[in-house]
Amino acid sequence: MISEFHLRGWNRIPEVEIVALCDATLSRAEQRRAQYVPGAHVYQDLKAMLAHERLDFLDILTTPELHARHCLVARRADLHVICQKPLCPTLQEARALVATMQESPRIFAVHENHRYRPWFQPVRELFLQGTFGNISLLRIEHLVPTEPREPYKNEAKTGVWLEYGSHLVDMMRSLLGDPHRVRARMHRLNPAVAGESLAHVVYEYPSATAVVEAGWKHSALTQGCVLLVCSEGEVWYEGSLTRGREARLRISQGDRVTSDKSLCAFDEYLESFYLFERECADAMIGRGTVTQTGPENLRSLTCTLAAYEAARSGSIVEIS
């Protein structure tokens, strides 16, 4: 499903040419070729593709349990590697993979693009500059009424929190850094999802609290928001954080609303793929660095998985 948005982003970058697509189900690669890259070759086997093509980088969109295997194949081929999140199903696997990938001089980036939403980037800069003062509360919420379209997400032991909550944790960390502690409750509400379909997670900082909620509900309603409550201002985004339509961003300072904008959530979603890929392309041609490195993503994954421990134990978990 997600390959559509990757390809649309890469097609906007003049320095990039997608020359090959690979999928275990060949018809899927052929379909994407017809839609987005008619000149590309298609393959059913990754090693066959690497043997026949002269590539600079590989963008890996496979299921999480295959990520390590495919990243290591690409590393042995001396390629830059971009891998979808979650990087691996367990922290132990992810740490081992990052350690190995760090041995290569090539770029290794994890595709985590929520912090690249165009509305979020200037808000983040203003916050980090101190424009809004000291933060007391951050709330990030994304609750969708249905289950995912990809069967593996519905069948996995872990559900919405690892697959989608990790996005929200990364947004949180990009604002506040690493939390000290976490407590969590997780529920199985959607009968189509084997893992948790609703997660309520509270991260504690020295002087702030972050409440993060994610859900694949069995419902008719969607809720989404990002709220920052600070000593000198507030930010309130209302709308889907993925592929919805109408959204609204309001910013206040003191008792005055300084900005009130209507947005299209789908356009914001689509643009974030391009912005992330533009950064990766610039890094590959020597014009900068990537933000979403392996070690950076490991911190988000550590915070994400700590919530599972807190939910299982029913107690507050320290994050190291």
Contacts in CASP RR format, 6 or more apart in sequence:
PFRMAT RR
TARGET T0000
AUTHOR 0000-0000-0000
METHOD contacts of the structure
MODEL  1
MISEFHLRGWNRIPEVEIVALCDATLSRAEQRRAQYVPGAHVYQDLKAML
AHERLDFLDILTTPELHARHCLVARRADLHVICQKPLCPTLQEARALVAT
MQESPRIFAVHENHRYRPWFQPVRELFLQGTFGNISLLRIEHLVPTEPRE
PYKNEAKTGVWLEYGSHLVDMMRSLLGDPHRVRARMHRLNPAVAGESLAH
VVYEYPSATAVVEAGWKHSALTQGCVLLVCSEGEVWYEGSLTRGREARLR
ISQGDRVTSDKSLCAFDEYLESFYLFERECADAMIGRGTVTQTGPENLRS
LTCTLAAYEAARSGSIVEIS
1 149 0 8 1.000
1 150 0 8 1.000
2 61 0 8 1.000
2 84 0 8 1.000
3 32 0 8 1.000
3 61 0 8 1.000
4 32 0 8 1.000
4 35 0 8 1.000
4 36 0 8 1.000
5 269 0 8 1.000
5 270 0 8 1.000
5 273 0 8 1.000
6 59 0 8 1.000
6 61 0 8 1.000
6 111 0 8 1.000
6 273 0 8 1.000
6 277 0 8 1.000
7 18 0 8 1.000
7 32 0 8 1.000
7 35 0 8 1.000
7 36 0 8 1.000
7 37 0 8 1.000
8 36 0 8 1.000
8 270 0 8 1.000
8 273 0 8 1.000
8 274 0 8 1.000
9 270 0 8 1.000
9 273 0 8 1.000
9 274 0 8 1.000
9 277 0 8 1.000
10 16 0 8 1.000
10 18 0 8 1.000
10 59 0 8 1.000
10 277 0 8 1.000
11 18 0 8 1.000
11 36 0 8 1.000
11 37 0 8 1.000
12 274 0 8 1.000
12 278 0 8 1.000
13 274 0 8 1.000
13 277 0 8 1.000
13 278 0 8 1.000
13 281 0 8 1.000
15 281 0 8 1.000
15 285 0 8 1.000
16 277 0 8 1.000
16 281 0 8 1.000
18 36 0 8 1.000
18 37 0 8 1.000
18 40 0 8 1.000
19 39 0 8 1.000
19 40 0 8 1.000
19 41 0 8 1.000
19 53 0 8 1.000
19 55 0 8 1.000
20 40 0 8 1.000
20 41 0 8 1.000
20 42 0 8 1.000
20 43 0 8 1.000
20 49 0 8 1.000
20 53 0 8 1.000
20 55 0 8 1.000
21 29 0 8 1.000
21 32 0 8 1.000
21 33 0 8 1.000
21 37 0 8 1.000
21 40 0 8 1.000
21 41 0 8 1.000
21 42 0 8 1.000
21 43 0 8 1.000
22 29 0 8 1.000
22 42 0 8 1.000
22 43 0 8 1.000
22 44 0 8 1.000
22 45 0 8 1.000
22 46 0 8 1.000
22 49 0 8 1.000
23 29 0 8 1.000
23 32 0 8 1.000
23 42 0 8 1.000
23 44 0 8 1.000
24 44 0 8 1.000
25 44 0 8 1.000
26 42 0 8 1.000
26 43 0 8 1.000
26 44 0 8 1.000
29 42 0 8 1.000
29 43 0 8 1.000
29 44 0 8 1.000
30 42 0 8 1.000
33 39 0 8 1.000
33 40 0 8 1.000
33 42 0 8 1.000
41 49 0 8 1.000
41 52 0 8 1.000
41 53 0 8 1.000
43 49 0 8 1.000
43 52 0 8 1.000
46 70 0 8 1.000
46 73 0 8 1.000
47 73 0 8 1.000
50 58 0 8 1.000
50 73 0 8 1.000
50 74 0 8 1.000
50 77 0 8 1.000
50 79 0 8 1.000
55 77 0 8 1.000
55 79 0 8 1.000
56 79 0 8 1.000
56 80 0 8 1.000
56 284 0 8 1.000
57 79 0 8 1.000
57 80 0 8 1.000
57 81 0 8 1.000
57 82 0 8 1.000
57 107 0 8 1.000
57 280 0 8 1.000
57 284 0 8 1.000
58 70 0 8 1.000
58 74 0 8 1.000
58 77 0 8 1.000
58 79 0 8 1.000
58 80 0 8 1.000
58 81 0 8 1.000
58 82 0 8 1.000
59 82 0 8 1.000
59 111 0 8 1.000
60 67 0 8 1.000
60 70 0 8 1.000
60 71 0 8 1.000
60 74 0 8 1.000
60 81 0 8 1.000
60 82 0 8 1.000
60 83 0 8 1.000
60 84 0 8 1.000
61 84 0 8 1.000
62 70 0 8 1.000
62 84 0 8 1.000
63 152 0 8 1.000
64 86 0 8 1.000
64 87 0 8 1.000
64 88 0 8 1.000
64 89 0 8 1.000
65 88 0 8 1.000
65 89 0 8 1.000
67 83 0 8 1.000
67 84 0 8 1.000
67 87 0 8 1.000
67 88 0 8 1.000
67 97 0 8 1.000
68 88 0 8 1.000
68 93 0 8 1.000
68 96 0 8 1.000
68 97 0 8 1.000
70 83 0 8 1.000
71 81 0 8 1.000
71 83 0 8 1.000
71 97 0 8 1.000
71 101 0 8 1.000
71 108 0 8 1.000
72 97 0 8 1.000
72 100 0 8 1.000
74 81 0 8 1.000
75 81 0 8 1.000
75 100 0 8 1.000
75 101 0 8 1.000
75 104 0 8 1.000
75 106 0 8 1.000
75 108 0 8 1.000
78 104 0 8 1.000
78 106 0 8 1.000
79 106 0 8 1.000
80 106 0 8 1.000
80 107 0 8 1.000
80 108 0 8 1.000
80 280 0 8 1.000
80 284 0 8 1.000
81 101 0 8 1.000
81 106 0 8 1.000
81 107 0 8 1.000
81 108 0 8 1.000
81 109 0 8 1.000
82 107 0 8 1.000
82 108 0 8 1.000
82 109 0 8 1.000
82 110 0 8 1.000
82 111 0 8 1.000
82 277 0 8 1.000
82 280 0 8 1.000
83 108 0 8 1.000
83 109 0 8 1.000
83 110 0 8 1.000
83 111 0 8 1.000
84 110 0 8 1.000
84 111 0 8 1.000
85 110 0 8 1.000
85 111 0 8 1.000
85 112 0 8 1.000
85 166 0 8 1.000
85 167 0 8 1.000
85 297 0 8 1.000
86 94 0 8 1.000
86 162 0 8 1.000
86 163 0 8 1.000
86 166 0 8 1.000
86 301 0 8 1.000
86 304 0 8 1.000
87 94 0 8 1.000
87 97 0 8 1.000
87 98 0 8 1.000
87 110 0 8 1.000
87 294 0 8 1.000
87 297 0 8 1.000
87 298 0 8 1.000
87 301 0 8 1.000
88 94 0 8 1.000
88 97 0 8 1.000
88 301 0 8 1.000
89 156 0 8 1.000
89 158 0 8 1.000
89 162 0 8 1.000
90 305 0 8 1.000
91 298 0 8 1.000
91 301 0 8 1.000
91 302 0 8 1.000
91 305 0 8 1.000
94 297 0 8 1.000
94 298 0 8 1.000
94 301 0 8 1.000
95 298 0 8 1.000
98 108 0 8 1.000
98 294 0 8 1.000
98 295 0 8 1.000
98 297 0 8 1.000
98 298 0 8 1.000
101 108 0 8 1.000
101 294 0 8 1.000
102 108 0 8 1.000
102 294 0 8 1.000
102 295 0 8 1.000
107 280 0 8 1.000
107 283 0 8 1.000
107 284 0 8 1.000
107 290 0 8 1.000
108 293 0 8 1.000
108 294 0 8 1.000
109 280 0 8 1.000
109 283 0 8 1.000
109 290 0 8 1.000
109 292 0 8 1.000
109 293 0 8 1.000
109 294 0 8 1.000
110 292 0 8 1.000
110 293 0 8 1.000
110 294 0 8 1.000
110 296 0 8 1.000
110 297 0 8 1.000
111 276 0 8 1.000
111 292 0 8 1.000
112 166 0 8 1.000
112 167 0 8 1.000
112 170 0 8 1.000
112 276 0 8 1.000
112 292 0 8 1.000
112 297 0 8 1.000
112 300 0 8 1.000
113 272 0 8 1.000
113 273 0 8 1.000
113 275 0 8 1.000
113 276 0 8 1.000
114 120 0 8 1.000
114 167 0 8 1.000
114 168 0 8 1.000
114 170 0 8 1.000
114 171 0 8 1.000
114 241 0 8 1.000
114 272 0 8 1.000
115 121 0 8 1.000
115 124 0 8 1.000
115 170 0 8 1.000
115 171 0 8 1.000
115 174 0 8 1.000
115 291 0 8 1.000
116 271 0 8 1.000
116 272 0 8 1.000
116 273 0 8 1.000
116 275 0 8 1.000
116 276 0 8 1.000
116 279 0 8 1.000
117 241 0 8 1.000
117 268 0 8 1.000
117 269 0 8 1.000
117 271 0 8 1.000
117 272 0 8 1.000
118 268 0 8 1.000
118 271 0 8 1.000
118 272 0 8 1.000
118 275 0 8 1.000
119 237 0 8 1.000
119 247 0 8 1.000
119 249 0 8 1.000
119 261 0 8 1.000
119 263 0 8 1.000
119 268 0 8 1.000
120 171 0 8 1.000
120 226 0 8 1.000
120 237 0 8 1.000
121 275 0 8 1.000
123 228 0 8 1.000
123 235 0 8 1.000
123 237 0 8 1.000
123 249 0 8 1.000
123 251 0 8 1.000
124 174 0 8 1.000
124 175 0 8 1.000
126 132 0 8 1.000
127 135 0 8 1.000
127 175 0 8 1.000
127 228 0 8 1.000
127 230 0 8 1.000
127 235 0 8 1.000
128 175 0 8 1.000
131 232 0 8 1.000
131 253 0 8 1.000
132 228 0 8 1.000
132 230 0 8 1.000
132 231 0 8 1.000
132 232 0 8 1.000
132 233 0 8 1.000
132 234 0 8 1.000
132 235 0 8 1.000
132 253 0 8 1.000
133 230 0 8 1.000
133 231 0 8 1.000
133 232 0 8 1.000
133 233 0 8 1.000
134 207 0 8 1.000
134 208 0 8 1.000
134 230 0 8 1.000
134 231 0 8 1.000
134 232 0 8 1.000
135 175 0 8 1.000
135 176 0 8 1.000
135 207 0 8 1.000
135 208 0 8 1.000
135 228 0 8 1.000
135 229 0 8 1.000
135 230 0 8 1.000
135 231 0 8 1.000
136 207 0 8 1.000
136 208 0 8 1.000
136 209 0 8 1.000
136 229 0 8 1.000
136 230 0 8 1.000
136 231 0 8 1.000
137 208 0 8 1.000
137 209 0 8 1.000
137 210 0 8 1.000
137 211 0 8 1.000
137 227 0 8 1.000
137 228 0 8 1.000
137 229 0 8 1.000
138 172 0 8 1.000
138 175 0 8 1.000
138 176 0 8 1.000
138 208 0 8 1.000
138 209 0 8 1.000
138 210 0 8 1.000
138 211 0 8 1.000
138 226 0 8 1.000
138 227 0 8 1.000
138 228 0 8 1.000
138 229 0 8 1.000
139 210 0 8 1.000
139 211 0 8 1.000
139 212 0 8 1.000
139 213 0 8 1.000
139 225 0 8 1.000
139 226 0 8 1.000
139 227 0 8 1.000
140 168 0 8 1.000
140 171 0 8 1.000
140 172 0 8 1.000
140 210 0 8 1.000
140 211 0 8 1.000
140 212 0 8 1.000
140 213 0 8 1.000
140 225 0 8 1.000
140 226 0 8 1.000
140 227 0 8 1.000
140 241 0 8 1.000
141 211 0 8 1.000
141 212 0 8 1.000
141 213 0 8 1.000
141 214 0 8 1.000
141 223 0 8 1.000
141 224 0 8 1.000
141 225 0 8 1.000
141 226 0 8 1.000
142 164 0 8 1.000
142 165 0 8 1.000
142 167 0 8 1.000
142 168 0 8 1.000
142 213 0 8 1.000
142 214 0 8 1.000
142 215 0 8 1.000
142 223 0 8 1.000
142 224 0 8 1.000
142 240 0 8 1.000
142 241 0 8 1.000
142 242 0 8 1.000
143 198 0 8 1.000
143 213 0 8 1.000
143 214 0 8 1.000
143 215 0 8 1.000
143 217 0 8 1.000
143 221 0 8 1.000
143 222 0 8 1.000
143 223 0 8 1.000
143 224 0 8 1.000
144 215 0 8 1.000
144 216 0 8 1.000
144 217 0 8 1.000
144 222 0 8 1.000
144 240 0 8 1.000
144 242 0 8 1.000
145 217 0 8 1.000
145 218 0 8 1.000
145 219 0 8 1.000
145 220 0 8 1.000
145 221 0 8 1.000
145 222 0 8 1.000
146 216 0 8 1.000
146 217 0 8 1.000
146 218 0 8 1.000
147 153 0 8 1.000
147 154 0 8 1.000
147 190 0 8 1.000
147 192 0 8 1.000
147 193 0 8 1.000
147 197 0 8 1.000
147 216 0 8 1.000
147 218 0 8 1.000
148 154 0 8 1.000
148 163 0 8 1.000
148 216 0 8 1.000
153 159 0 8 1.000
153 163 0 8 1.000
153 193 0 8 1.000
154 192 0 8 1.000
154 193 0 8 1.000
154 194 0 8 1.000
155 194 0 8 1.000
156 162 0 8 1.000
156 163 0 8 1.000
156 194 0 8 1.000
156 195 0 8 1.000
157 194 0 8 1.000
157 195 0 8 1.000
158 195 0 8 1.000
158 196 0 8 1.000
158 308 0 8 1.000
159 193 0 8 1.000
159 194 0 8 1.000
159 195 0 8 1.000
159 196 0 8 1.000
159 197 0 8 1.000
159 216 0 8 1.000
160 193 0 8 1.000
160 195 0 8 1.000
160 196 0 8 1.000
160 197 0 8 1.000
160 198 0 8 1.000
160 199 0 8 1.000
160 214 0 8 1.000
160 215 0 8 1.000
160 216 0 8 1.000
161 186 0 8 1.000
161 196 0 8 1.000
161 199 0 8 1.000
161 201 0 8 1.000
161 214 0 8 1.000
161 304 0 8 1.000
161 307 0 8 1.000
161 308 0 8 1.000
162 304 0 8 1.000
162 305 0 8 1.000
162 308 0 8 1.000
164 214 0 8 1.000
164 215 0 8 1.000
164 216 0 8 1.000
165 199 0 8 1.000
165 212 0 8 1.000
165 214 0 8 1.000
165 304 0 8 1.000
166 300 0 8 1.000
166 301 0 8 1.000
166 304 0 8 1.000
167 241 0 8 1.000
168 212 0 8 1.000
168 214 0 8 1.000
168 241 0 8 1.000
169 212 0 8 1.000
169 300 0 8 1.000
169 303 0 8 1.000
169 304 0 8 1.000
170 297 0 8 1.000
170 300 0 8 1.000
171 226 0 8 1.000
172 179 0 8 1.000
172 203 0 8 1.000
172 210 0 8 1.000
172 212 0 8 1.000
172 303 0 8 1.000
173 299 0 8 1.000
173 300 0 8 1.000
173 303 0 8 1.000
175 228 0 8 1.000
176 205 0 8 1.000
176 208 0 8 1.000
176 210 0 8 1.000
178 299 0 8 1.000
178 303 0 8 1.000
178 319 0 8 1.000
179 203 0 8 1.000
179 204 0 8 1.000
179 205 0 8 1.000
179 210 0 8 1.000
179 303 0 8 1.000
179 319 0 8 1.000
180 204 0 8 1.000
180 205 0 8 1.000
180 206 0 8 1.000
180 318 0 8 1.000
180 319 0 8 1.000
181 203 0 8 1.000
181 204 0 8 1.000
181 316 0 8 1.000
181 317 0 8 1.000
181 318 0 8 1.000
181 319 0 8 1.000
182 201 0 8 1.000
182 202 0 8 1.000
182 203 0 8 1.000
182 204 0 8 1.000
182 303 0 8 1.000
182 306 0 8 1.000
182 307 0 8 1.000
182 310 0 8 1.000
182 316 0 8 1.000
182 317 0 8 1.000
182 319 0 8 1.000
183 201 0 8 1.000
183 202 0 8 1.000
183 204 0 8 1.000
183 310 0 8 1.000
183 314 0 8 1.000
183 315 0 8 1.000
183 316 0 8 1.000
183 317 0 8 1.000
184 199 0 8 1.000
184 200 0 8 1.000
184 201 0 8 1.000
184 202 0 8 1.000
184 307 0 8 1.000
184 308 0 8 1.000
184 310 0 8 1.000
184 311 0 8 1.000
185 199 0 8 1.000
185 200 0 8 1.000
185 311 0 8 1.000
186 196 0 8 1.000
186 198 0 8 1.000
186 199 0 8 1.000
186 200 0 8 1.000
186 307 0 8 1.000
186 308 0 8 1.000
186 311 0 8 1.000
187 196 0 8 1.000
187 197 0 8 1.000
187 198 0 8 1.000
187 199 0 8 1.000
188 195 0 8 1.000
188 196 0 8 1.000
188 197 0 8 1.000
188 198 0 8 1.000
189 197 0 8 1.000
189 198 0 8 1.000
189 217 0 8 1.000
189 218 0 8 1.000
190 197 0 8 1.000
190 198 0 8 1.000
190 216 0 8 1.000
190 217 0 8 1.000
190 218 0 8 1.000
191 218 0 8 1.000
192 218 0 8 1.000
193 216 0 8 1.000
196 311 0 8 1.000
197 215 0 8 1.000
197 216 0 8 1.000
197 217 0 8 1.000
197 218 0 8 1.000
198 213 0 8 1.000
198 214 0 8 1.000
198 215 0 8 1.000
198 216 0 8 1.000
198 217 0 8 1.000
199 212 0 8 1.000
199 213 0 8 1.000
199 214 0 8 1.000
199 215 0 8 1.000
199 307 0 8 1.000
199 311 0 8 1.000
200 211 0 8 1.000
200 213 0 8 1.000
201 211 0 8 1.000
201 212 0 8 1.000
201 213 0 8 1.000
201 307 0 8 1.000
201 310 0 8 1.000
202 209 0 8 1.000
202 210 0 8 1.000
202 211 0 8 1.000
202 212 0 8 1.000
203 209 0 8 1.000
203 210 0 8 1.000
203 211 0 8 1.000
203 212 0 8 1.000
203 303 0 8 1.000
204 210 0 8 1.000
204 316 0 8 1.000
222 239 0 8 1.000
222 240 0 8 1.000
222 244 0 8 1.000
224 238 0 8 1.000
224 239 0 8 1.000
224 240 0 8 1.000
224 241 0 8 1.000
225 236 0 8 1.000
225 237 0 8 1.000
225 238 0 8 1.000
225 239 0 8 1.000
226 235 0 8 1.000
226 236 0 8 1.000
226 237 0 8 1.000
226 241 0 8 1.000
227 234 0 8 1.000
227 235 0 8 1.000
227 236 0 8 1.000
227 237 0 8 1.000
228 234 0 8 1.000
228 235 0 8 1.000
228 236 0 8 1.000
232 253 0 8 1.000
232 254 0 8 1.000
233 251 0 8 1.000
233 252 0 8 1.000
233 253 0 8 1.000
233 254 0 8 1.000
234 251 0 8 1.000
234 252 0 8 1.000
235 249 0 8 1.000
235 250 0 8 1.000
235 251 0 8 1.000
236 249 0 8 1.000
236 250 0 8 1.000
236 251 0 8 1.000
237 247 0 8 1.000
237 248 0 8 1.000
237 249 0 8 1.000
238 247 0 8 1.000
238 248 0 8 1.000
238 249 0 8 1.000
239 246 0 8 1.000
239 247 0 8 1.000
239 248 0 8 1.000
239 265 0 8 1.000
240 247 0 8 1.000
240 265 0 8 1.000
241 265 0 8 1.000
241 269 0 8 1.000
242 265 0 8 1.000
242 269 0 8 1.000
243 265 0 8 1.000
243 266 0 8 1.000
243 269 0 8 1.000
244 265 0 8 1.000
244 266 0 8 1.000
244 269 0 8 1.000
245 264 0 8 1.000
245 265 0 8 1.000
245 266 0 8 1.000
246 262 0 8 1.000
246 263 0 8 1.000
246 264 0 8 1.000
246 265 0 8 1.000
247 262 0 8 1.000
247 263 0 8 1.000
247 264 0 8 1.000
247 265 0 8 1.000
247 268 0 8 1.000
248 260 0 8 1.000
248 261 0 8 1.000
248 262 0 8 1.000
248 263 0 8 1.000
249 259 0 8 1.000
249 260 0 8 1.000
249 261 0 8 1.000
249 263 0 8 1.000
250 257 0 8 1.000
250 259 0 8 1.000
250 260 0 8 1.000
250 261 0 8 1.000
251 257 0 8 1.000
251 258 0 8 1.000
251 259 0 8 1.000
251 260 0 8 1.000
252 258 0 8 1.000
276 292 0 8 1.000
279 288 0 8 1.000
279 290 0 8 1.000
279 291 0 8 1.000
280 290 0 8 1.000
282 288 0 8 1.000
283 289 0 8 1.000
283 290 0 8 1.000
302 319 0 8 1.000
303 319 0 8 1.000
306 317 0 8 1.000
306 319 0 8 1.000
307 317 0 8 1.000
309 317 0 8 1.000
310 316 0 8 1.000
310 317 0 8 1.000
END
